[in-house]
Amino acid sequence: MTSDETIPAGDRKSSYAAFGRTVAAQACQPGLYLVATPIGNLGDISLRALETLATVSCIACEDTRVTRKLTERYGIATPLMAYHEHNAAEALPKIISRLGEGQAVALVSDAGTPLISDPGYRLVQAAVAAGHAVTAVPGASAVLAALSLAALPTDRFFFEGFLPPKQGARQKRIAELAGIPATLVLFESGPRLGASLADLAAGLGARTASVCRELTKLHEEVRRGDLASLANDYADGGETRGEIVIVVAPPADIETADTDVDDLLRTALSRVSVKDAVGEVALATGRARRDVYQRALELAKGGGHGEE
């Protein structure tokens, strides 16, 4: 199918192939469907996701070539259209128009759950603002898969996404993450993996971490150790090809991290208002906003930061 191709619903077979059978799919109600797709192994797709993809009017995806591998695997004939950060200004109104006509549209990412480190939230915002139904069809997630394999605390975690590519900005962001009393989950690209691990080791100290690469794929690999050791492994030629998730243990002394907010506040106050700094630090530490605000005012008086 070519991008933006439209086939009348009555002229298209709404079915999918699974377990050696062709399964007739029940039509979706109008609205936007956020469909999680496999992060590597195409077998990690839910039956509900297959039925949804088979019966929507079109599938909006990051890369039609990637999604087509999935739809062809399961005999799904639904038209595909590209929706990504580079064409969102043009593609988003078209999707909203389809929803306004009473169509059902699915949104998928190249891998995993939509809206995780992609611009899909703008489409969801627009759909909600226009009064259209939005439904999640959950499934694979690299974040949760990596947390499961890391052998680190999972009761509280903070998803950071990608660290800044430039070292100065990356080191600054790591300093801001240092006091968060939770396991950290980060995405990283292969070429930057060694440098990022080295900066994490310098900024976070001797924390235990896991590097999860190519999850669910043939060459899946999980390396565990302290940050410095992992940085050395990849500096010495460790394999860096493929999709990578880094999981880092929380600070050793959670209680201290909860109560010592001054460093976090000073960092935040150097770039944002008191109001915004309080919000960031209260969220990161779990401290009461009023307590953080009182301390922020005291620090701001010494640093000359305004309240707005």
C-alpha positions, -999 to 999 in steps of 0.1 A, spaced: 0 0 0 12 35 -7 11 62 19 -23 79 23 -40 52 1 -77 49 8 -97 18 3 -134 18 11 -141 -3 41 -166 -24 22 -140 -32 -5 -112 -43 19 -110 -76 37 -110 -69 75 -91 -100 87 -57 -111 99 -38 -143 97 -27 -161 129 -21 -197 140 -24 -208 103 -59 -194 100 -75 -164 86 -96 -147 113 -124 -123 105 -120 -91 126 -148 -72 143 -150 -36 132 -137 -9 156 -158 20 168 -148 54 155 -118 70 173 -81 70 177 -64 38 187 -29 38 203 -16 3 194 16 -11 209 37 -32 184 66 -56 190 99 -41 200 117 -68 180 101 -102 179 71 -100 157 54 -127 178 50 -102 206 17 -88 192 -16 -92 210 -47 -106 193 -65 -74 202 -38 -53 184 -41 -75 153 -79 -71 152 -76 -34 157 -50 -30 130 -71 -51 106 -103 -31 110 -93 6 113 -95 28 83 -58 35 82 -27 30 103 -6 61 110 30 51 116 66 65 119 79 45 89 56 27 66 83 3 56 87 -9 92 50 -12 99 45 -30 66 67 -59 77 43 -64 106 11 -61 86 24 -84 58 34 -110 85 -2 -111 97 -20 -107 64 -34 -72 73 -44 -51 43 -52 -18 61 -37 13 43 -7 29 59 1 66 62 33 83 75 30 103 107 63 115 124 79 146 137 90 158 103 56 157 86 33 162 117 22 197 106 8 182 74 -3 147 85 -19 156 119 -48 176 104 -55 148 79 -58 123 107 -81 146 127 -102 150 95 -106 113 92 -117 111 128 -142 139 121 -156 117 93 -163 90 118 -134 68 109 -112 46 132 -75 54 130 -46 35 146 -14 51 157 17 29 160 54 36 165 82 17 148 85 -4 179 68 -6 213 42 16 228 32 49 209 40 82 226 71 69 244 99 92 231 79 101 200 56 130 190 24 111 192 11 130 222 4 160 200 -20 139 180 -37 126 212 -40 162 224 -56 173 191 -80 143 191 -91 149 227 -95 186 220 -118 177 191 -139 154 212 -128 121 196 -125 89 216 -89 77 223 -83 41 232 -50 24 242 -43 -11 230 -14 -20 253 15 -43 246 53 -44 243 74 -17 259 112 -15 259 111 4 292 92 -24 310 111 -52 294 144 -37 304 132 -31 340 122 -67 342 156 -79 332 178 -54 350 177 -71 384 173 -37 400 145 -22 422 113 -18 402 89 -3 428 98 32 417 114 43 385 120 74 365 120 73 327 144 99 312 144 89 276 175 100 256 202 121 274 215 152 255 240 142 227 265 169 236 287 161 266 283 194 285 245 193 284 246 155 291 267 160 323 244 188 335 213 166 330 230 137 348 237 160 378 200 168 379 191 131 378 215 122 406 191 130 435 161 113 421 152 85 446 143 59 419 157 35 394 166 54 362 156 42 327 173 57 297 174 52 260 207 55 241 222 51 207 251 28 200 277 54 190 271 74 222 268 44 246 304 44 259 305 82 264 271 82 282 281 54 305 313 72 314 294 104 322 269 85 342 297 69 362 313 102 369 280 119 378 262 91 397 291 72 413 295 35 418 259 25 411 249 -8 397 234 -7 362 223 -29 333 227 -23 296 199 -41 277 205 -43 239 183 -57 211 156 -69 235 134 -97 222 156 -101 191 179 -129 181 210 -112 195 195 -100 228 221 -91 253 220 -78 289 252 -67 306 251 -60 344 277 -43 366 287 -10 381 286 20 357 324 24 355 329 -12 346 302 -11 319 317 21 305 351 3 302 334 -27 286 320 -6 258 351 15 255 370 -17 249 349 -27 220 316 -41 234 289 -46 208 268 -14 205 246 -22 174 208 -21 178 183 -6 202 197 1 237 181 7 272 202 16 302 188 9 337 206 25 367 200 17 404 187 44 427 209 63 451 222 41 479 207 63 506 171 70 495 163 89 528 192 113 522 182 118 486 146 126 498 157 152 523 187 169 508 171 190 480 194 220 481 217 209 452 187 200 430 171 234 438 203 253 431 206 236 397 170 242 388 171 279 400 200 285 378 178 280 347 141 284 357 119 304 380 113 296 416 78 283 408 91 259 381 121 249 402 98 239 431 76 218 408 106 200 393 122 192 427 90 183 445 82 158 417 117 144 417 121 139 454 85 133 466 88 161 491 58 183 500 56 212 476 52 238 504 84 225 521 104 227 488 89 262 481 100 275 515 136 262 509 136 276 474 127 311 486 156 310 510 180 299 483 166 324 458 171 353 482 208 345 482 210 340 444 188 368 432 162 346 414 128 360 408 96 342 417 81 341 382 
